[in-house]
Amino acid sequence: MIFAIVAVLAAGLFTGAAVYVTLVEHPARLECGPAVALTEFGPSYRRGTVMQASLAVIGGLAGVAAWLSGDGRGWLVGGLLLVSVVPYTLLAILPTNRELLAGASLTDAPRGMHLLRRWGRLHTLRWVLSGAAFILFVTLLVRQR
C-alpha cells in the first residue's frame, strides 16, 4: 500500500505544479513583456526542473513498484504515464529550453517570445499526462479500499 500512496502523492504534486505553471505562472510571465519574461524563465526553469523531474521519477517508480507488489496492471500504466513526462521533456521540450537558456533570445525579443509561447504549448502535455496518471492512481487507490 505504501507504493500506491507514494505514487498518488507524487503524481498529485507533479500535476498541481504543472497545472500552476501552465495556467498561472507562464501566462503571467508572458504578460510582463519580453525583457522580464525571458530573464525570469531561466531561474524558474532551473528550480522547477529539479522538483518536477524528482516527482515524475519517484511517482513513476512507485506506480511500477505497486504493480510489482501485486496491486494490478493499472499501477503499471499510471507509473509509465507519469514517468513518460521525462522522455517527453527531453525529446520535445529540451531543444526549446536550451535555446531560451542560451540567452540569444534576450537580444531578439520577438524570437524569445515566440520560443516562450512554444514552450507553453509544449508544457501543456506534461500536465495532461501527469493528470491522467493522478486520476488513474486515485481511482485505483479508492477501489483497493
DOTORDREN-128289 format. One record per residue (C-alpha): x, z, y; residue in one letter. Coordinates in Angstrom, 1 decimal. Layout:
+--------+--------+--------+-----+
!     px !     pz !     py ! res !
+--------+--------+--------+-----+
!      X !      Z !      Y !   a !
...
+--------+--------+--------+-----+
***
This chain:
+--------+--------+--------+-----+
!     px !     pz !     py ! res !
+--------+--------+--------+-----+
!    0.0 !    0.0 !    0.0 !   m !
!    2.9 !    0.6 !    2.4 !   i !
!    3.9 !   -3.0 !    2.3 !   f !
!    0.4 !   -4.0 !    3.3 !   a !
!    0.3 !   -1.6 !    6.2 !   i !
!    3.7 !   -2.8 !    7.5 !   v !
!    2.6 !   -6.4 !    7.2 !   a !
!   -0.6 !   -5.7 !    9.1 !   v !
!    1.2 !   -3.7 !   11.8 !   l !
!    4.0 !   -6.3 !   12.3 !   a !
!    1.5 !   -9.2 !   12.4 !   a !
!   -0.7 !   -7.4 !   14.8 !   g !
!    2.1 !   -6.6 !   17.2 !   l !
!    3.5 !  -10.1 !   17.0 !   f !
!    0.2 !  -11.7 !   17.6 !   t !
!   -0.6 !   -9.4 !   20.5 !   g !
!    2.8 !  -10.2 !   22.1 !   a !
!    2.4 !  -13.9 !   21.5 !   a !
!   -1.2 !  -13.9 !   23.0 !   v !
!    0.0 !  -11.9 !   26.0 !   y !
!    2.9 !  -14.3 !   26.7 !   v !
!    0.7 !  -17.4 !   26.2 !   t !
!   -2.3 !  -16.2 !   28.3 !   l !
!   -0.8 !  -13.8 !   30.8 !   v !
!    3.0 !  -13.8 !   31.3 !   e !
!    3.7 !  -17.6 !   31.1 !   h !
!    0.9 !  -18.7 !   33.4 !   p !
!    1.9 !  -16.0 !   35.9 !   a !
!    5.5 !  -17.3 !   35.6 !   r !
!    4.3 !  -20.8 !   36.4 !   l !
!    2.3 !  -19.6 !   39.4 !   e !
!    5.4 !  -18.2 !   41.0 !   c !
!    6.9 !  -21.6 !   41.6 !   g !
!   10.0 !  -23.3 !   40.1 !   p !
!   12.7 !  -21.0 !   41.5 !   a !
!   11.2 !  -17.8 !   40.3 !   v !
!    9.7 !  -19.2 !   37.1 !   a !
!   13.0 !  -20.8 !   36.0 !   l !
!   15.1 !  -17.8 !   36.9 !   t !
!   12.7 !  -15.3 !   35.1 !   e !
!   12.5 !  -17.4 !   31.9 !   f !
!   15.9 !  -16.5 !   30.6 !   g !
!   15.7 !  -12.7 !   30.7 !   p !
!   12.2 !  -12.8 !   29.4 !   s !
!   13.0 !  -15.1 !   26.6 !   y !
!   16.1 !  -13.1 !   25.5 !   r !
!   14.1 !   -9.9 !   25.3 !   r !
!   11.1 !  -11.4 !   23.6 !   g !
!   13.2 !  -13.2 !   21.0 !   t !
!   14.6 !  -10.0 !   19.6 !   v !
!   11.2 !   -8.3 !   19.3 !   m !
!    9.2 !  -11.2 !   18.0 !   q !
!   11.8 !  -12.5 !   15.5 !   a !
!   12.1 !   -9.0 !   14.1 !   s !
!    8.3 !   -8.6 !   13.8 !   l !
!    7.9 !  -12.0 !   12.2 !   a !
!   10.6 !  -11.4 !    9.6 !   v !
!    9.5 !   -7.8 !    8.8 !   i !
!    5.9 !   -8.7 !    8.6 !   g !
!    6.5 !  -11.8 !    6.6 !   g !
!    8.7 !   -9.9 !    4.1 !   l !
!    6.3 !   -7.1 !    3.9 !   a !
!    3.5 !   -9.5 !    3.0 !   g !
!    5.6 !  -11.1 !    0.3 !   v !
!    6.6 !   -7.6 !   -1.0 !   a !
!    2.9 !   -6.6 !   -1.1 !   a !
!    2.2 !   -9.8 !   -3.2 !   w !
!    5.2 !   -9.0 !   -5.5 !   l !
!    3.9 !   -5.5 !   -6.0 !   s !
!    0.6 !   -6.9 !   -7.3 !   g !
!   -1.6 !   -6.9 !   -4.2 !   d !
!   -2.7 !  -10.5 !   -4.6 !   g !
!   -1.8 !  -14.1 !   -3.5 !   r !
!   -3.3 !  -13.7 !   -0.1 !   g !
!   -0.5 !  -11.4 !    0.9 !   w !
!    2.0 !  -14.1 !    0.0 !   l !
!    0.0 !  -16.7 !    2.1 !   v !
!   -0.1 !  -14.3 !    5.0 !   g !
!    3.5 !  -13.5 !    4.8 !   g !
!    4.5 !  -17.1 !    4.7 !   l !
!    2.2 !  -17.9 !    7.6 !   l !
!    3.8 !  -15.1 !    9.7 !   l !
!    7.4 !  -15.9 !    8.8 !   v !
!    6.7 !  -19.6 !    9.4 !   s !
!    6.9 !  -19.0 !   13.2 !   v !
!   10.7 !  -18.6 !   12.7 !   v !
!   11.5 !  -22.1 !   11.5 !   p !
!    8.8 !  -23.5 !   13.8 !   y !
!   10.6 !  -21.8 !   16.7 !   t !
!   14.0 !  -23.1 !   15.6 !   l !
!   12.9 !  -26.6 !   15.0 !   l !
!   10.2 !  -27.2 !   17.6 !   a !
!   10.8 !  -24.8 !   20.5 !   i !
!   14.6 !  -24.2 !   20.5 !   l !
!   15.5 !  -27.6 !   22.0 !   p !
!   13.3 !  -26.8 !   25.0 !   t !
!   14.6 !  -23.3 !   25.2 !   n !
!   18.2 !  -24.5 !   25.2 !   r !
!   17.5 !  -26.9 !   28.0 !   e !
!   15.8 !  -24.3 !   30.0 !   l !
!   18.5 !  -21.7 !   29.4 !   l !
!   21.3 !  -24.2 !   30.2 !   a !
!   20.4 !  -23.9 !   33.9 !   g !
!   20.3 !  -27.5 !   34.8 !   a !
!   16.6 !  -27.2 !   35.3 !   s !
!   17.3 !  -24.8 !   38.2 !   l !
!   18.6 !  -27.7 !   40.2 !   t !
!   15.9 !  -30.1 !   39.1 !   d !
!   12.7 !  -28.2 !   39.8 !   a !
!   10.3 !  -30.9 !   38.6 !   p !
!   12.2 !  -31.2 !   35.3 !   r !
!   12.3 !  -27.5 !   35.0 !   g !
!    8.6 !  -27.1 !   35.5 !   m !
!    7.9 !  -29.9 !   33.0 !   h !
!   10.0 !  -28.0 !   30.4 !   l !
!    8.2 !  -24.7 !   31.1 !   l !
!    4.8 !  -26.4 !   30.7 !   r !
!    6.0 !  -27.9 !   27.4 !   r !
!    7.3 !  -24.5 !   26.3 !   w !
!    3.9 !  -23.0 !   27.0 !   g !
!    2.1 !  -25.6 !   24.9 !   r !
!    4.6 !  -25.2 !   22.0 !   l !
!    4.4 !  -21.4 !   22.2 !   h !
!    0.6 !  -21.5 !   21.7 !   t !
!    1.1 !  -22.4 !   18.0 !   l !
!    3.0 !  -19.2 !   17.5 !   r !
!    0.0 !  -17.0 !   18.2 !   w !
!   -2.3 !  -19.3 !   16.2 !   v !
!    0.0 !  -18.9 !   13.1 !   l !
!    0.6 !  -15.2 !   13.6 !   s !
!   -3.1 !  -14.6 !   14.4 !   g !
!   -4.2 !  -16.3 !   11.2 !   a !
!   -1.7 !  -14.1 !    9.2 !   a !
!   -3.0 !  -11.0 !   11.0 !   f !
!   -6.7 !  -11.8 !   10.3 !   i !
!   -5.9 !  -12.6 !    6.7 !   l !
!   -3.9 !   -9.3 !    6.3 !   f !
!   -6.6 !   -7.2 !    7.9 !   v !
!   -9.3 !   -8.9 !    5.7 !   t !
!   -7.2 !   -8.2 !    2.6 !   l !
!   -6.5 !   -4.6 !    3.5 !   l !
!  -10.2 !   -3.9 !    4.1 !   v !
!  -11.1 !   -5.5 !    0.8 !   r !
!   -8.5 !   -3.3 !   -1.0 !   q !
!  -10.1 !   -0.1 !    0.1 !   r !
+--------+--------+--------+-----+
***
